[in-house]
Amino acid sequence: MTVAQRQSGRGRPTATRPDLPLARRLSPSGTIGPLVVFAGGPLLLLILAFIHLTLGQADVSVSDVVRAIFDPQGRGTDNIVRYVRMPRLAIGVVAGGALGIAGVLFQSITRNPLASPSTLGISSGAYLAMVVSTVFFPGLLGLSPVAIAFSGGTAAAILAYAIAGGVRTTPVKLALAGVAVSLVCAALTGALQLLYENETAGLFFWGSGSLAENGWGGTQYAWPRVLAGVVVALFLARALDVLALGDDVAHSLGQRVRLIRTVGLLTGVFLAAVAVSVVGPIGFVGLIIPHLVRLMGLSSHRAIMLGTAIWAAAFLIGADVVSRVIAGDISEVPAGGVTALLGAPFFVWLARRVDTTRASGQPPTRRRMLRLTPSRHLPFGVVIAGAVLLLCLTIAAGVAIGDLRFGPTTTVETLTGGGTSLSQRIILDLRLPRVLVAALAGAALAVSGTLLQGVVRNPLAGPEIVGVTSGAGLFALIVLVLFPGLPLGIVPVAAFVGACAAFAIVYAASWRGGITSTRLALVGIAISAFCAAGINLLVVEAGLRVAQALVWISGSTYARSWDDLRTILPWVIVLFPVAWVVARYLDFLALGDDPARGLGLAIERVRVISMATGVALAAIAVSVVGTIGFVGLIGPHTARLVLGEQQRHRNLVVGAALFGAILLVIADTVGRAALAPKEIPSGLVTAVIGAPYFLWLLWRNRSV
Amino acid sequence: MLNRTMAIVLVLLLLVVAACGDDDDDNGGDDQQPTATEQTSGSEPSATESSDEATAGDDASDDATEADDGSATADDSASTPADAATSESTEPESSGDSGTRTVEHALGSLEIEGVPQTIVVLEWTYAEDLLALGVQPAGVADVEGYNTWVNVEPALADDVVDIGTRQEPSLESIAALEPDLIIGVQFRHEPIYDQLSAIAPTLLFNPYPEDRSITQLDEMEQTFMAIATAVDREDEGQQVLDDMHAHFEDAKEQIRAANIDDDGDEFSLAQAFTSEDTPQIRMFTDNSMAVQIFEAIGLENEWDGEWDAFGFNTVGIEALTEVDDDFFFYVAQDDDNPFEGAWADNPVWLDLDFVQDDEVFPLGGDTWLFGGPLSAELIVDKVVAALAG
C-alpha cells in the first residue's frame, strides 16, 4: 500500500476526492508528470502531426512537406499538403481534443472512471441520429448536423442513465447500460445502412469513424463549436475542482451543484456530438486519455482538461498514422478501428483496477436480477404449454409462409409425405431445415444468455456482451479475409474456436485471485470492442469476400440446410440437459458469493461449468447462423417477464429456450416473406424487433 | 415434478426434430433430377440476329457521341426491345439431338444434356451473356438493378422473374421456376452451391481470377463461351466474340485516325462514389476487364497500382496526382459525382493537369465496367465518342 501512503501524505484537498480513487492511487508525486503532459504532449503532437503530413497516396517528399508548410507557392505538392493532408490533420486534432475534454467532463461529473462518450452510448446515439436523418430527413441534416447528433447523443445518455438507475448508479452498472444502449444504436444503424444501402457504396466503414476529409469544410464547421465547448468546460473547471470534494462540501462552499452538473454534462454531449458529426463515432479516445493525464499527477481540472486535449489529439493523430501505415498506398483504414484496438486493452486494465478499488460497490446480496412490479404470473406449466404451442404455430407458419404461399392443406399434406414435387422441394428441402435451424439456434442463444446472466448476476450479460459473439465474428472474418484459400467449411469451425478463445481471454483477464462478475462483464465489453474493431478493419480489406462477410456479420438463417441442422443438433442435445442440471446451482449463486459458499456450493466449479456450457451453446449457434444479436439477451428476459422474477433458473432455462426459438423463427419468417423475393438477413430482423423491445425491458426493469 | 415432465417433453421434441431431419433428407435425394426438357418450340437460330445487334451497337455509338451522360443509350434500350431478339428467342432451338456437353466452371465440370430451356441467372454479367446469345433467362436476380446499371441490347423481357438479391437470391423463387440450368458467381454463391444444385444443374464462374496470368477479359471470353456451350450456341457465341474483336479494331482505327496524340495514348480509368460522406475513387488496374478493353483499342493504362483480384484500388484524391498528365475517364452516377460535387472546388483537383487541359471524360453512370461482350462494346463506343467524336 505504498501508493496509498504516498497519496495520503500529500495532503492536498484533491487527494481525498472520493470519485477518482484510481488516479489517486497511481499518480506519481512530484512535478515530472505535469512536465511530461505539458512539454512532452505538445512535442509528441508536433512530431506525430509532421509524420501524419508525410503520409498519403501521392508522392510527396519530406522536404516538399516542409516547403508546403513554410513556403507555399501553389505547387502541386503544396496543394496536396495544404488542401488534403492538413484538413485531415486539423480535423483529427479538433475531434480528438473535443472527445478528450468530453471524457474529462463525464468522468468528473458522474464520478465514474468508466464514463466516456463511447461507453455512455453517446457516440453511437449521435451517429444513429445522423444515419436516421440521412435516410429519412436529408434536408434536416444539411441544416445542422451537430443539432441532430446532439439530440441523438443526449437521448442515448439519458437512456443509459435511466437504465442504470439514475445519476447515483455505480460505474459498472452505468458502463453496462451504456454498452447496451450502444449495442441497440449500432444494431439499428447497421440495419438502416443495409436496408438503404446505396448500390455504389457497397463497402462502408461499418460505423467506425474515419478522418478522411474533402477539404477544409469539416474543420471550418467544427472548430468554432469545439472552441465554444472548450471555453465553457474551462469555465466550469474551478467548480469541478470544488465538486470533487463531495456534494456537501460543494454546497457549503456555495456551489450550485445541480446547475454545474447539468451544464457540464450538456457541454460534454455537445463536444462529443460535434466530433461525431465530422468524423463519425471514434471510440476510446475520451475514455483512456483523461485517465492517462490524471495518472501523470495532474489534479486541477483546468490542467487536466488542457493536458487531455493535447494528448487526445496526439492519440487520435497517432492512431491515424498507424491506420495509414497499415493501409499502405491504397485504400483507407478507419482510424476509429485503430483507437479501439489500442484502447480496448487499456479498458481491460482499467476494469481490473476499478474493480479492486470499488469492488464493494455492488454486493449482490439479493437474488433479484431485475425488479419487476409484482404481478400475477401464470403457473409454469401453463406458460410452457403455451410457449410450446406458440413455437409449433410459428414453425408451422414459417413453413407455410414465404415467397410462395401454400394453403394449410398442401402444407400438411407435404409434411405428411404427400404434396406436389414443388411443394415438397420448397417446404421440405428449403423451409423446414432453416426454420428448425433458426429454432435451435435461437434456443441455444437464449439458454446461453440465461446461464451467463445467472453467472454474472447482471441482466445485461449475454453472449453479445461477454465477447463470445464478436470473438466468433472476428475469427470467421480472419479465415474469410486473410486465408481465402481455405475451404468455406472452415468458417463455422473458426467461429466456434473464436467464440471459445474470446471467452477464454475474457475469463483469464478477469482472473485476479478469483472472478468477480462485474469484472468479467467489463473485461467482456473491452474484448468485444476489440473484436468489433478487428472486424471493422478486416471488412475494409475483405476484397472478393466482402459481401459474404457483411452478410455473415449481420447474421442470417438464409439457405440453412439439413446439414446445418445436423451440425447444431448434437450439441443442443448434449448441452441443454447440462444447462438444465447446472441451472439449479445458479439459484444458490444468485444469493451472492458468500452465502452460496456458506451453503457449501463449489462456486468456481459452478461458474466454470455454467459458463463453458453457455459459451459452447452460443458458439455453436453463431457458427451456424452468424452473429445474430439480441436473442441471447431477450430470450431470458422474456422468460422472466412471463414466468416471474423469482423463478428458478431451471424453469428459466426451459422458458428462455422456447422464447429464443420463437423469436428467431419469427425473424426468419419475416425476413423471407416481408420483401420477397428479397431476403432480409434475420440478424437485422432480430435487431429491429429486438432492440426496441430490449430497451423497453431495460426501461421497465430500471433500478430506482 | 413439472420440471421433469418438461424435460421429457423437450427431449421428445428434439427426437422428433432429429427424425424429421433424416426422413426429409431422403426426399431431397429423390428429387434431385431436373425435369426433362419438354418444350420443343421451333424458333430460328439467332446467329444473324446477334450480328445484327452488333451493328445496332455501332449505330448506338453515334448516338453516344452526342450524349454526355449516357442517356442516349438508356433511351435506346427502352425503345428497342420490340425489334431486338427478345421474346422470339426465349426458347432456343429444339434440342433432341444435341447430346451431352461438358462445361467447365469454377467448381469443376458439369455435364449438360439437351438444351436448357429455363435458365435462372444470379449475376448480371451472365444475364447479359445470355442475351447476347439470343436467349432470354427465365429468372434474374435484382432485375431492377440490372436495368439501372447494365444498359445493353437486347433488354431483358418484361416477363423475366425477379428472384431476389444477387447475394441472397430466393431459393424458393428459383425452385418455383423449375429451371434446368442455374448460372451464378463463385464469390457470392459458393456457400449455397449444394442447395442450388439440388434444384438444377448449376454453373458458378469466377470473373475475378486470383491467377494473375489470366486477365479479366480472357476470363470473360472463356465464361461467355462456356455459357454458349451450355445453351448449345457455340457458333453464335464465337460470332459475338468475333464481332467484339472487330469492334475493338474499328475503334482502334478511329482513335488513331482522330490523331489525338499530342499527349500520347495514356489514360487512367476510375469509378467514383461517395461513402460515409467521403468520396472514394476506384482506380482500375491492368488486370481489370475495363483496362484490358481500353488497351485493346490502343490505349495504355497509366495507373500502376497493386494487383487486386477485383481489378481496382480504392484511393483518395491524392492518388490522382500520380496519373494527371494523361486522359482521365471515369464512371460516376449523376447524383453522386464527387468530381462535380465535393471536389469540384478543391485546389488539388483544379490543379491536376488533365483538369487544366480539359482531358476529363465522364463515361456516364450506366456504363457497366464488369459486364460481358455487349458491355465491352458499349465501353469502347463511349471512349471513341470521347476521344474521336
Contacts between the chains, C-beta under 8 A, distances in Angstrom:
chain1	res1	chain2	res2	distance
A	56	B	316	7.7
A	56	B	318	4.9
A	57	B	315	5.4
A	57	B	316	5.9
A	57	B	318	4.3
A	57	B	319	4.0
A	57	B	322	7.7
A	58	B	318	3.9
A	58	B	319	6.4
A	58	B	321	4.5
A	58	B	322	6.5
A	59	B	321	7.7
A	59	B	322	6.8
A	74	B	351	7.7
A	76	B	321	5.9
A	76	B	348	7.9
A	76	B	351	5.8
A	79	B	347	4.6
A	79	B	348	4.6
A	79	B	351	5.2
A	80	B	318	5.6
A	80	B	321	6.4
A	80	B	348	5.7
A	82	B	347	7.6
A	83	B	346	5.7
A	83	B	347	4.9
A	83	B	348	5.1
A	84	B	316	7.2
A	84	B	317	6.2
A	84	B	318	5.4
A	84	B	346	7.8
A	84	B	348	5.6
A	85	B	318	7.8
A	198	B	273	7.5
A	198	B	275	8.0
A	198	B	336	7.4
A	199	B	145	6.6
A	199	B	148	7.6
A	199	B	149	7.3
A	200	B	271	8.0
A	200	B	273	3.7
A	200	B	274	7.9
A	200	B	275	7.8
A	200	B	333	6.5
A	200	B	336	6.5
A	201	B	273	6.0
A	201	B	274	6.9
A	201	B	275	4.2
A	201	B	276	7.7
A	201	B	280	8.0
A	203	B	275	6.8
A	203	B	314	7.6
A	204	B	275	5.2
A	204	B	276	5.5
A	205	B	275	7.5
A	205	B	276	5.6
A	210	B	276	7.0
A	210	B	278	6.8
A	212	B	278	4.3
A	212	B	316	6.6
A	213	B	278	7.6
A	214	B	278	7.0
A	214	B	279	6.3
A	214	B	338	8.0
A	214	B	342	4.4
A	214	B	343	6.6
A	214	B	346	7.0
A	215	B	342	7.6
A	215	B	343	7.9
A	215	B	345	7.8
A	215	B	346	5.2
A	280	B	276	6.8
A	328	B	306	7.7
A	329	B	305	7.8
A	329	B	306	7.2
A	329	B	319	7.9
A	330	B	305	6.1
A	330	B	306	5.9
A	330	B	313	4.1
A	330	B	314	6.6
A	330	B	315	5.7
A	330	B	319	7.7
A	331	B	313	6.9
A	331	B	314	4.9
A	331	B	315	7.3
A	332	B	278	7.8
A	332	B	280	7.7
A	332	B	314	6.9
A	332	B	316	6.8
A	380	B	2	5.8
A	381	B	2	5.1
A	381	B	6	7.8
A	384	B	6	5.7
A	388	B	9	7.1
A	388	B	13	7.7
A	402	B	172	5.3
A	403	B	170	5.0
A	403	B	172	3.8
A	403	B	173	5.1
A	403	B	176	7.1
A	404	B	172	5.7
A	404	B	173	7.7
A	404	B	176	5.4
A	421	B	31	6.3
A	422	B	175	6.8
A	422	B	176	6.6
A	422	B	178	7.1
A	424	B	27	6.0
A	424	B	31	6.5
A	425	B	28	7.9
A	425	B	31	5.6
A	425	B	175	5.2
A	425	B	198	7.8
A	425	B	199	7.2
A	426	B	172	5.2
A	426	B	175	5.4
A	426	B	176	7.1
A	428	B	24	4.4
A	428	B	27	5.3
A	428	B	28	6.9
A	429	B	24	7.2
A	429	B	27	7.3
A	429	B	28	4.7
A	429	B	31	7.1
A	429	B	175	8.0
A	429	B	195	7.7
A	429	B	198	6.3
A	430	B	171	5.2
A	430	B	172	5.9
A	430	B	175	6.7
A	430	B	195	7.3
A	431	B	172	7.6
A	432	B	20	7.0
A	432	B	24	6.3
A	433	B	21	7.5
A	433	B	24	7.6
A	436	B	17	5.8
A	436	B	20	7.3
A	436	B	21	7.5
A	440	B	17	7.6
A	484	B	210	7.5
A	488	B	190	6.1
A	488	B	191	5.6
A	543	B	308	7.3
A	543	B	309	5.9
A	543	B	310	6.5
A	544	B	187	4.7
A	544	B	208	5.8
A	544	B	309	5.3
A	544	B	310	6.6
A	545	B	187	6.4
A	547	B	167	5.1
A	547	B	187	7.4
A	547	B	188	6.1
A	548	B	167	7.7
A	548	B	187	7.1
A	548	B	188	7.0
A	548	B	191	7.1
A	551	B	167	6.1
A	551	B	168	6.7
A	556	B	168	7.2
A	558	B	168	4.8
A	558	B	192	7.9
A	559	B	168	7.4
A	559	B	171	6.1
A	559	B	191	7.3
A	559	B	192	4.5
A	559	B	195	5.4
A	561	B	194	6.9
A	561	B	195	6.1
A	562	B	21	5.4
A	562	B	24	6.7
A	562	B	25	4.9
A	562	B	28	7.3
A	563	B	194	7.7
A	565	B	17	7.7
A	565	B	21	5.3
A	566	B	21	6.4
A	569	B	14	7.4
A	569	B	17	7.0
A	569	B	18	6.0
A	569	B	21	7.1
A	572	B	14	6.9
A	573	B	11	8.0
A	573	B	14	5.7
A	573	B	18	7.8
A	576	B	10	6.9
A	576	B	14	7.7
A	577	B	7	7.3
A	577	B	11	7.8
A	580	B	7	6.2
A	650	B	3	5.7
A	651	B	3	6.8
A	654	B	3	7.8
A	654	B	6	5.4
A	654	B	7	7.7
A	654	B	10	6.8
A	657	B	10	7.6
A	672	B	170	7.7
A	672	B	172	7.7
A	676	B	164	7.5
A	676	B	170	6.4
A	676	B	172	7.9
A	676	B	173	7.6
A	677	B	162	6.1
A	677	B	163	5.3
A	677	B	164	3.7
A	677	B	169	7.4
A	677	B	170	3.8
A	677	B	172	7.6
A	677	B	173	4.4
A	678	B	164	5.2
A	678	B	165	5.5
A	678	B	170	7.6
A	679	B	164	6.0
A	679	B	165	6.4
A	679	B	168	4.2
A	679	B	170	6.4
A	681	B	168	7.5
